Amino acid sequence: MIIDAHTHRYPVEVMKDPTRFAQRTGEKMWLDMVSPKDRPSLQGWANRQEMLASMDAAGVHQSVLLGWYWENQKTCLEANQWHQQWIKQDKERFIGFLSLHPEIPNLLEYLKRAREDGFQGIGESHPWAQGFSMQNREWIKAMEFACESGWPVNFHVTDPEGKDYPGKTLTPMEDFLWLASELPDLKIILAHAGALYPLKNPIPSNFYIDLAACPLLYPASIFNELIEHVGSEKILWGTDYPLRIYPATQKNPDFKTFLTTFTDSIEVTGYELRARLGENFKKLVGGNVLSTK
C-alpha cells in the first residue's frame, strides 16, 4: 500500500478566488505563499476528481490530508470542516489531520469530538508562523492529548540555509528537541526532510521525517543519505501535493513524478521500499488505515 503522508486540499471556492478567501479570513501569510506578488506561484490546485485521478495514476492508495498552519483559530475550524466532509466522503482514500491553534475554545473537548469524527493526527503545524510558543499551555495540552490518542503531529520545518520565499519563518530545532524530551511518547513528524538536520545530528527516537517538497529543496541524493542516518523506519514518503514541486517541467501537480524519482534514486530491499511508501505511516497511526481493493 502506498500512502502519501503529506498533502493538502482546498474547496473549489477557495481555489477559484484565493484572494477573497484570504481577505475574508485574514490569512495574509497563506495568500503571500500561494499567490506571491514578486514571482510565479508554485501552488497548484486540484479538485476531488483531479486528486483521485492523479493518485490512481501513480498507484497511491491513500493520502493524508494535512491542515495548514492558519494564523487564526476560526480558519482552523473552517478548514477542519472541509476535512471532516472529505474523509467521510472518501473514507478509503483520505486520512484527516487537524489544523490546530491553541486559541480554539474548549480545545480538549474539540479534540475529543475530532477523534470521534475520524481524525487521526494534527498538522501541518507551525507555531512560529501561527503566533504562539511551542510551550503554550493549551498547545501542550493538545500535544498530551495526541500522545494519549496515538496521534502523530506533523510540523513544518524551515531550512535556515534554504532559499527565501514569501512567508518564510524559521522553526528553531531546539524547540522540537524540547518537545521530544518533554513528551517522549509523542510521534513528531518533521516535514520537508527536517531541513536535513538528521544528516549532521542524532535525532530523538520519537522523530520521523517526511519528504514533502524535497524536489524543490534538495538533490535526489539526500534520500539515500537520510536513510543511512535515520534508518528505513523513520522515513515517510510525501509530496506536498498539490504544490508544483517540479516547476520547470510540471504545469499541473501530480504524484507519479516524485514517486518515480524517489524509487529510482534509492538502494533498498523491497520491504524497505514498502516501509517508506506506506508501512511506516500505518505503524504511526497504529495500523488504523483502511485497506483498499
C-alpha positions as a Markdown table, in Angstrom:
| # | Residue | x | y | z |
|---|---|---|---|---|
| 1 | Met | 0.0 | 0.0 | 0.0 |
| 2 | Ile | 1.3 | 3.4 | -1.0 |
| 3 | Ile | 0.4 | 6.3 | 1.3 |
| 4 | Asp | 1.3 | 9.9 | 0.6 |
| 5 | Ala | 2.0 | 11.2 | 4.1 |
| 6 | His | 1.8 | 14.9 | 3.2 |
| 7 | Thr | -0.9 | 16.5 | 1.0 |
| 8 | His | -3.2 | 19.5 | 1.1 |
| 9 | Arg | -6.6 | 20.1 | -0.4 |
| 10 | Tyr | -8.9 | 23.1 | -0.8 |
| 11 | Pro | -12.6 | 23.6 | -1.6 |
| 12 | Val | -13.4 | 24.8 | -5.2 |
| 13 | Glu | -14.5 | 28.2 | -3.9 |
| 14 | Val | -11.0 | 28.8 | -2.4 |
| 15 | Met | -9.2 | 27.6 | -5.5 |
| 16 | Lys | -11.3 | 29.9 | -7.7 |
| 17 | Asp | -10.6 | 33.0 | -5.6 |
| 18 | Pro | -7.8 | 32.6 | -3.0 |
| 19 | Thr | -7.6 | 36.3 | -2.5 |
| 20 | Arg | -11.2 | 36.7 | -1.5 |
| 21 | Phe | -10.8 | 33.7 | 0.9 |
| 22 | Ala | -7.7 | 35.2 | 2.5 |
| 23 | Gln | -9.3 | 38.6 | 2.9 |
| 24 | Arg | -12.3 | 37.1 | 4.5 |
| 25 | Thr | -10.3 | 35.0 | 6.9 |
| 26 | Gly | -7.4 | 37.4 | 7.5 |
| 27 | Glu | -4.9 | 34.8 | 6.2 |
| 28 | Lys | -2.4 | 37.1 | 4.6 |
| 29 | Met | 0.7 | 34.9 | 5.0 |
| 30 | Trp | -1.1 | 32.0 | 3.3 |
| 31 | Leu | -2.0 | 34.3 | 0.4 |
| 32 | Asp | 1.5 | 35.5 | 0.1 |
| 33 | Met | 2.7 | 31.9 | -0.2 |
| 34 | Val | 0.2 | 30.6 | -2.7 |
| 35 | Ser | 0.0 | 33.8 | -4.7 |
| 36 | Pro | 3.3 | 35.8 | -4.3 |
| 37 | Lys | 3.5 | 39.2 | -6.0 |
| 38 | Asp | 7.2 | 39.0 | -7.0 |
| 39 | Arg | 7.5 | 35.6 | -8.6 |
| 40 | Pro | 5.5 | 32.8 | -10.3 |
| 41 | Ser | 3.4 | 30.8 | -7.9 |
| 42 | Leu | 4.4 | 27.2 | -7.2 |
| 43 | Gln | 0.9 | 26.5 | -5.9 |
| 44 | Gly | -1.1 | 24.0 | -7.9 |
| 45 | Trp | -4.8 | 23.4 | -7.4 |
| 46 | Ala | -6.8 | 20.2 | -7.7 |
| 47 | Asn | -10.4 | 19.3 | -7.1 |
| 48 | Arg | -11.6 | 15.9 | -5.7 |
| 49 | Gln | -11.8 | 14.2 | -9.1 |
| 50 | Glu | -8.4 | 15.5 | -10.2 |
| 51 | Met | -6.7 | 14.5 | -7.0 |
| 52 | Leu | -8.2 | 11.0 | -7.0 |
| 53 | Ala | -7.3 | 10.5 | -10.7 |
| 54 | Ser | -3.7 | 11.6 | -10.0 |
| 55 | Met | -3.5 | 9.2 | -7.1 |
| 56 | Asp | -4.8 | 6.4 | -9.2 |
| 57 | Ala | -2.3 | 7.1 | -12.0 |
| 58 | Ala | 0.6 | 6.8 | -9.5 |
| 59 | Gly | -0.8 | 3.8 | -7.6 |
| 60 | Val | -1.2 | 5.9 | -4.4 |
| 61 | His | -3.9 | 4.2 | -2.3 |
| 62 | Gln | -4.3 | 6.9 | 0.3 |
| 63 | Ser | -3.3 | 10.5 | 1.0 |
| 64 | Val | -3.0 | 12.2 | 4.4 |
| 65 | Leu | -4.9 | 15.5 | 4.2 |
| 66 | Leu | -2.8 | 17.9 | 6.3 |
| 67 | Gly | -4.3 | 21.1 | 7.6 |
| 68 | Trp | -2.5 | 24.4 | 7.0 |
| 69 | Tyr | -0.8 | 26.4 | 9.7 |
| 70 | Trp | -3.5 | 29.0 | 9.7 |
| 71 | Glu | -2.9 | 32.2 | 11.7 |
| 72 | Asn | -6.5 | 32.4 | 13.0 |
| 73 | Gln | -8.3 | 29.8 | 15.0 |
| 74 | Lys | -11.5 | 30.4 | 13.1 |
| 75 | Thr | -9.8 | 29.4 | 9.9 |
| 76 | Cys | -8.6 | 26.2 | 11.5 |
| 77 | Leu | -12.2 | 25.4 | 12.5 |
| 78 | Glu | -13.4 | 26.1 | 9.0 |
| 79 | Ala | -10.6 | 24.0 | 7.3 |
| 80 | Asn | -11.3 | 21.1 | 9.7 |
| 81 | Gln | -14.9 | 21.1 | 8.5 |
| 82 | Trp | -13.6 | 20.6 | 4.9 |
| 83 | His | -11.5 | 17.7 | 6.1 |
| 84 | Gln | -14.4 | 16.1 | 8.0 |
| 85 | Gln | -16.5 | 16.2 | 4.9 |
| 86 | Trp | -13.8 | 14.8 | 2.7 |
| 87 | Ile | -12.7 | 11.9 | 4.9 |
| 88 | Lys | -16.4 | 10.9 | 5.3 |
| 89 | Gln | -17.0 | 11.1 | 1.5 |
| 90 | Asp | -13.9 | 9.1 | 0.6 |
| 91 | Lys | -13.0 | 7.3 | 3.8 |
| 92 | Glu | -10.9 | 4.7 | 1.9 |
| 93 | Arg | -8.8 | 7.3 | 0.2 |
| 94 | Phe | -8.2 | 10.2 | 2.6 |
| 95 | Ile | -6.8 | 10.3 | 6.2 |
| 96 | Gly | -7.6 | 13.5 | 8.1 |
| 97 | Phe | -5.2 | 15.6 | 10.2 |
| 98 | Leu | -6.4 | 18.7 | 12.1 |
| 99 | Ser | -5.4 | 22.3 | 11.7 |
| 100 | Leu | -4.9 | 23.4 | 15.2 |
| 101 | His | -4.4 | 26.6 | 17.2 |
| 102 | Pro | -4.3 | 26.9 | 21.0 |
| 103 | Glu | -6.9 | 29.6 | 20.9 |
| 104 | Ile | -9.7 | 27.2 | 19.8 |
| 105 | Pro | -12.3 | 27.4 | 22.5 |
| 106 | Asn | -12.7 | 24.3 | 24.8 |
| 107 | Leu | -9.7 | 22.7 | 23.0 |
| 108 | Leu | -9.7 | 19.3 | 24.7 |
| 109 | Glu | -13.4 | 18.8 | 24.0 |
| 110 | Tyr | -12.9 | 19.8 | 20.4 |
| 111 | Leu | -10.1 | 17.3 | 20.1 |
| 112 | Lys | -12.2 | 14.5 | 21.6 |
| 113 | Arg | -15.0 | 15.2 | 19.0 |
| 114 | Ala | -12.5 | 15.3 | 16.2 |
| 115 | Arg | -11.2 | 11.9 | 17.3 |
| 116 | Glu | -14.8 | 10.6 | 17.2 |
| 117 | Asp | -15.2 | 12.1 | 13.7 |
| 118 | Gly | -12.3 | 10.0 | 12.4 |
| 119 | Phe | -9.3 | 12.4 | 12.5 |
| 120 | Gln | -6.0 | 10.7 | 13.1 |
| 121 | Gly | -3.4 | 13.4 | 13.7 |
| 122 | Ile | -2.5 | 17.0 | 14.0 |
| 123 | Gly | -0.7 | 19.2 | 11.5 |
| 124 | Glu | 0.8 | 20.6 | 9.4 |
| 125 | Ser | 1.6 | 22.9 | 12.4 |
| 126 | His | 3.9 | 25.9 | 12.5 |
| 127 | Pro | 3.7 | 27.6 | 15.9 |
| 128 | Trp | 6.1 | 30.4 | 14.9 |
| 129 | Ala | 4.0 | 31.4 | 11.9 |
| 130 | Gln | 0.8 | 30.9 | 13.8 |
| 131 | Gly | 1.9 | 33.3 | 16.6 |
| 132 | Phe | 2.3 | 31.1 | 19.6 |
| 133 | Ser | 5.0 | 29.4 | 21.6 |
| 134 | Met | 5.7 | 25.7 | 21.5 |
| 135 | Gln | 5.4 | 25.9 | 25.3 |
| 136 | Asn | 2.0 | 27.5 | 25.2 |
| 137 | Arg | -0.1 | 25.8 | 27.9 |
| 138 | Glu | -3.1 | 25.0 | 25.8 |
| 139 | Trp | -0.8 | 23.7 | 23.0 |
| 140 | Ile | 0.9 | 21.3 | 25.4 |
| 141 | Lys | -2.4 | 20.0 | 26.5 |
| 142 | Ala | -3.1 | 19.3 | 22.8 |
| 143 | Met | 0.2 | 17.5 | 22.5 |
| 144 | Glu | -0.6 | 15.4 | 25.6 |
| 145 | Phe | -3.9 | 14.5 | 24.0 |
| 146 | Ala | -2.1 | 13.4 | 20.9 |
| 147 | Cys | 0.2 | 11.2 | 23.0 |
| 148 | Glu | -2.8 | 9.6 | 24.7 |
| 149 | Ser | -4.6 | 9.1 | 21.4 |
| 150 | Gly | -1.6 | 7.8 | 19.5 |
| 151 | Trp | -1.8 | 10.7 | 17.1 |
| 152 | Pro | 1.2 | 11.9 | 15.1 |
| 153 | Val | 1.8 | 15.6 | 14.9 |
| 154 | Asn | 3.3 | 17.0 | 11.7 |
| 155 | Phe | 5.4 | 20.2 | 11.9 |
| 156 | His | 6.6 | 22.4 | 9.1 |
| 157 | Val | 10.3 | 22.7 | 9.3 |
| 158 | Thr | 12.1 | 25.6 | 7.6 |
| 159 | Asp | 15.7 | 25.3 | 6.3 |
| 160 | Pro | 17.5 | 28.4 | 7.6 |
| 161 | Glu | 20.1 | 28.0 | 4.9 |
| 162 | Gly | 17.5 | 27.5 | 2.1 |
| 163 | Lys | 16.1 | 29.9 | -0.4 |
| 164 | Asp | 14.0 | 32.8 | 0.7 |
| 165 | Tyr | 10.3 | 32.7 | -0.1 |
| 166 | Pro | 7.2 | 34.7 | 0.8 |
| 167 | Gly | 6.1 | 33.9 | 4.3 |
| 168 | Lys | 9.4 | 32.1 | 5.3 |
| 169 | Thr | 9.5 | 31.9 | 9.1 |
| 170 | Leu | 12.2 | 30.0 | 10.9 |
| 171 | Thr | 11.5 | 26.9 | 13.0 |
| 172 | Pro | 14.1 | 26.6 | 15.8 |
| 173 | Met | 15.2 | 23.0 | 16.1 |
| 174 | Glu | 15.8 | 23.4 | 19.8 |
| 175 | Asp | 12.0 | 23.8 | 20.3 |
| 176 | Phe | 11.3 | 20.4 | 18.6 |
| 177 | Leu | 14.0 | 18.8 | 20.7 |
| 178 | Trp | 12.5 | 20.3 | 23.8 |
| 179 | Leu | 9.1 | 18.9 | 22.9 |
| 180 | Ala | 10.5 | 15.5 | 22.1 |
| 181 | Ser | 12.2 | 15.4 | 25.5 |
| 182 | Glu | 9.1 | 16.6 | 27.4 |
| 183 | Leu | 6.8 | 14.2 | 25.6 |
| 184 | Pro | 8.9 | 11.2 | 24.6 |
| 185 | Asp | 5.8 | 9.2 | 23.5 |
| 186 | Leu | 4.7 | 12.0 | 21.1 |
| 187 | Lys | 5.1 | 11.0 | 17.5 |
| 188 | Ile | 6.7 | 14.1 | 15.9 |
| 189 | Ile | 6.9 | 14.3 | 12.1 |
| 190 | Leu | 9.4 | 16.8 | 10.8 |
| 191 | Ala | 8.2 | 17.8 | 7.3 |
| 192 | His | 10.5 | 18.7 | 4.4 |
| 193 | Ala | 13.2 | 16.3 | 5.4 |
| 194 | Gly | 13.6 | 18.1 | 8.7 |
| 195 | Ala | 15.7 | 20.7 | 7.0 |
| 196 | Leu | 18.4 | 18.0 | 6.7 |
| 197 | Tyr | 19.0 | 18.3 | 10.5 |
| 198 | Pro | 19.3 | 14.5 | 10.8 |
| 199 | Leu | 22.3 | 14.4 | 8.4 |
| 200 | Lys | 24.5 | 16.1 | 10.9 |
| 201 | Asn | 22.9 | 15.4 | 14.2 |
| 202 | Pro | 21.4 | 12.5 | 16.1 |
| 203 | Ile | 17.6 | 12.7 | 16.5 |
| 204 | Pro | 15.3 | 11.6 | 19.3 |
| 205 | Ser | 13.6 | 8.2 | 18.9 |
| 206 | Asn | 10.2 | 9.9 | 18.5 |
| 207 | Phe | 11.2 | 12.0 | 15.4 |
| 208 | Tyr | 10.0 | 10.9 | 12.0 |
| 209 | Ile | 11.0 | 12.6 | 8.7 |
| 210 | Asp | 8.7 | 13.3 | 5.8 |
| 211 | Leu | 10.0 | 14.1 | 2.3 |
| 212 | Ala | 7.3 | 16.6 | 1.2 |
| 213 | Ala | 8.5 | 19.2 | -1.3 |
| 214 | Cys | 12.1 | 17.8 | -1.3 |
| 215 | Pro | 12.5 | 18.0 | -5.1 |
| 216 | Leu | 12.1 | 21.8 | -4.7 |
| 217 | Leu | 14.6 | 22.0 | -2.0 |
| 218 | Tyr | 17.3 | 19.3 | -2.3 |
| 219 | Pro | 19.0 | 17.0 | -4.8 |
| 220 | Ala | 17.7 | 13.4 | -5.0 |
| 221 | Ser | 21.0 | 12.2 | -3.4 |
| 222 | Ile | 19.7 | 13.2 | 0.0 |
| 223 | Phe | 17.2 | 10.3 | 0.1 |
| 224 | Asn | 19.9 | 7.7 | 0.5 |
| 225 | Glu | 21.8 | 9.9 | 2.9 |
| 226 | Leu | 18.7 | 10.3 | 5.1 |
| 227 | Ile | 18.1 | 6.5 | 5.0 |
| 228 | Glu | 21.7 | 5.9 | 6.2 |
| 229 | His | 21.4 | 8.4 | 9.0 |
| 230 | Val | 18.0 | 7.7 | 10.4 |
| 231 | Gly | 17.0 | 4.3 | 9.2 |
| 232 | Ser | 14.2 | 3.0 | 7.0 |
| 233 | Glu | 11.6 | 3.0 | 9.7 |
| 234 | Lys | 11.8 | 6.8 | 10.2 |
| 235 | Ile | 11.2 | 7.9 | 6.6 |
| 236 | Leu | 7.7 | 8.9 | 5.3 |
| 237 | Trp | 7.2 | 9.5 | 1.6 |
| 238 | Gly | 5.1 | 12.5 | 0.9 |
| 239 | Thr | 4.7 | 15.0 | -2.0 |
| 240 | Asp | 3.2 | 18.3 | -0.6 |
| 241 | Tyr | 0.5 | 17.8 | -3.4 |
| 242 | Pro | -0.9 | 20.0 | -5.0 |
| 243 | Leu | 2.3 | 22.0 | -4.8 |
| 244 | Arg | 4.2 | 22.0 | -8.2 |
| 245 | Ile | 7.4 | 20.5 | -6.9 |
| 246 | Tyr | 8.9 | 20.2 | -10.4 |
| 247 | Pro | 8.1 | 23.7 | -11.7 |
| 248 | Ala | 10.4 | 23.6 | -14.7 |
| 249 | Thr | 8.6 | 20.7 | -16.2 |
| 250 | Gln | 5.3 | 20.4 | -14.3 |
| 251 | Lys | 2.4 | 22.5 | -15.3 |
| 252 | Asn | -0.1 | 20.6 | -13.1 |
| 253 | Pro | 0.7 | 18.8 | -9.8 |
| 254 | Asp | 0.9 | 15.0 | -9.8 |
| 255 | Phe | 2.0 | 12.2 | -7.5 |
| 256 | Lys | 3.8 | 10.0 | -10.1 |
| 257 | Thr | 6.8 | 12.2 | -10.9 |
| 258 | Phe | 8.2 | 12.3 | -7.3 |
| 259 | Leu | 7.2 | 8.7 | -6.7 |
| 260 | Thr | 9.3 | 7.6 | -9.7 |
| 261 | Thr | 12.2 | 9.8 | -8.8 |
| 262 | Phe | 12.2 | 8.6 | -5.2 |
| 263 | Thr | 12.1 | 4.9 | -6.1 |
| 264 | Asp | 14.7 | 5.2 | -8.8 |
| 265 | Ser | 17.2 | 7.1 | -6.5 |
| 266 | Ile | 17.3 | 4.8 | -3.5 |
| 267 | Glu | 19.0 | 1.5 | -3.0 |
| 268 | Val | 16.8 | -0.6 | -0.8 |
| 269 | Thr | 15.2 | -4.0 | -0.4 |
| 270 | Gly | 11.5 | -4.5 | -1.4 |
| 271 | Tyr | 10.5 | -4.5 | 2.3 |
| 272 | Glu | 12.4 | -1.2 | 3.0 |
| 273 | Leu | 10.7 | 0.4 | 0.0 |
| 274 | Arg | 7.3 | -0.6 | 1.1 |
| 275 | Ala | 8.1 | 0.7 | 4.6 |
| 276 | Arg | 8.9 | 4.2 | 3.3 |
| 277 | Leu | 6.0 | 4.3 | 0.9 |
| 278 | Gly | 3.3 | 3.4 | 3.4 |
| 279 | Glu | 4.0 | 0.8 | 6.1 |
| 280 | Asn | 5.8 | 3.3 | 8.3 |
| 281 | Phe | 2.9 | 5.6 | 8.3 |
| 282 | Lys | 0.5 | 2.8 | 9.0 |
| 283 | Lys | 2.5 | 2.0 | 12.1 |
| 284 | Leu | 2.5 | 5.6 | 13.2 |
| 285 | Val | -1.3 | 5.6 | 13.4 |
| 286 | Gly | -1.4 | 2.2 | 15.0 |
| 287 | Gly | -2.2 | 0.4 | 11.7 |
| 288 | Asn | -5.6 | 2.3 | 11.7 |
| 289 | Val | -5.8 | 2.9 | 8.0 |
| 290 | Leu | -8.3 | 1.3 | 5.7 |
| 291 | Ser | -7.2 | -1.2 | 3.1 |
| 292 | Thr | -8.2 | -0.6 | -0.5 |
| 293 | Lys | -9.0 | -3.2 | -3.0 |
